[in-house]
Amino acid sequence: MDFSTMNAAEQAHMTKIIEKKQMQDFLRMYSNLVERCFNSCCNDFTSKALSSKEEQCVLNCTDKFLKHSERVGARFAEQNADAMGAGSK
């Protein structure tokens, strides 16, 4: 996004909006991760501690979720770069 045509106050306002949106996206991703891994892995409520099986499941779940998110982000960046390149030709 090109902010060069905006004055300093408008640029600061847009930056604040973008930062807020990024924080909301991060919190949404984190919430989805917690909910998904909890629902998939935690099923024994007889103890307040995780069993070793549950703990390993949570570790695998979070690792898979984060790797998936990273890969999707990389693909999105590639698509965006391709679109920007095609738009400037």
N, C-alpha and C positions, 0 to 999 in steps of 0.2 A: 504494500500500500504506500502510495506516495503522499507524504505530508508536506511537501515543499511549498504547496500553494496555500497552506494554512498559516495563520499567525501563531505565535508562541502559545497563547492561551488555548487555541483550538487544538494544537498539537499535544499539549499537556492533557487536555480533556480526552482526546482520542486514545492517548497512551494509557490513561487511567481506565477507560472502558475496556481496552484490550487486556490489560492486566487483570481486571475483575473477571472477564470472560475466561481467561486462562485458569484462574483460581477455581472458578466454578467447574470447569472441565476436569481439573485435577481432583477436586473433591468428589465429583460424580464418579470418576474412574475408581478412586479409592473406595468409595462406598459400594460400588458394584463388586469390586474385588473382595472386600470383607464379606458381603452377603453371599456371593457365589461360593467362596471357599468354606465359609462357616456351614452353609447348607449342605455342601458336598461332603465335608469331612467330620464335622462334629455331631456325633449321634449318641454319645454316652454321657448322660448328665448325672451319673452317680458320684462324680468327683468334680471338684472345681478345676483340677489340673487336666491338661490334655494327656491322653494316653500316647505312647510312642507311635502307635499306628496313626492316630489322629494328627499328631505333630508332623509326621513325615508327609501325610496327605496335604496338610496346609502348606508346607514348604514346596511340595511339587505343584500344587495348585497356584500359588502365588508366582512361582518361577515361570510356569507355563503362561499365565495371564500377562505377566510383564513382558515376556518375550514376544507374545502375540501382539501386544500393544505397540511395542517397539517396531516390530515388522510392519504393522499397518501404518504407523507414522512414517517409516522410511518409504513405503510405497506411495503414500499420499504426497510426500515431498518430491518424489520422482515424477509423479503425475503432474504436480503443480509446476515443476521445473520444465517439463515437456510442454505444458500448456502456455507457460510464459514465453518459451522459446518459439513456439508456433505462432503466438500472437504478435511477436515482434518482427516476423518475416513478411 
